[in-house]
Amino acid sequence: MTEKAGEPFDGRILVIDSATEACSVALFDGKTLLAGDFRMLGRGHAEALVPMIAALPDHGRAARIVVALGPGSFTGVRVGLAAARALALAWGSEVFGYSTLAMVAAIARDQTGAAPVGVAMTGGHGEWFVESFARDGSVIRPLASLRPEDAATNMTEEVIAGTQAEALVGRRGHGTALAAWPDARAFPLLPEHVLQTDTRPLYGRAPDARLPGGLPAPQS
């Protein structure tokens, strides 16, 4: 069972999200936003992330660091995790993680008031990452990496959010699409129960590389 973060956060919290085309950072005092930055980069997260953190008050220093675990870009997920772990080591901070799809669902619930919410995000090899969430942020349809036609068939929620929301709604011919990217500044919208102390990456699909003998390469 994945260990969950159980107590409400107080004090300073640095949030890092570089798992998708977007890159964002935010510094909070409890749930009060002190400063944040959001950039649609596409590429170049490794070069942009550390300066974005350094531009925050006190260079982003916080007792707790919360980082997006994916699924999303392999490189982007690794960049965010590496930064979070390095800063935690230097500062003696705790590190927690969250799913990028859970963040998108939280943003969608805040903007539309809808529940449940389906999320569809760009995946790898032409597939989409899809997952569905209840009003309280709990998972009602687990994470999967599907071909677009299968995603459109399987996702039944009226509201679909994410980078592929418009494409999915267009394919199935009904529903409301909300184009949305994860955003560190929206951290207070995340239910506390989705935060976890297990910060291994969430890749959303099996790795492409395989070891001799056909075994999949390790994902951590």
Secondary structure, 3 states (H helix, E strand, C coil): CCCECCCCCCCEEEEEECCCCEEEEEEEECCEEEEEEEEECCCCHHHHHHHHHHCCHHHHCCCEEEEECCCCCHHHHHHHHHHHHHHHHHHCCEEEEECHHHHHHHHHHHHHCCCCEEEEEECCCCCEEEEEECCCCCEEEEEEEECHHHHHHHCCCCEEECCCHHHHHHHHCCCEEECCCCCHHHHHHCCHHHCECCCCCCCCCCCCCECCCCCECCCC
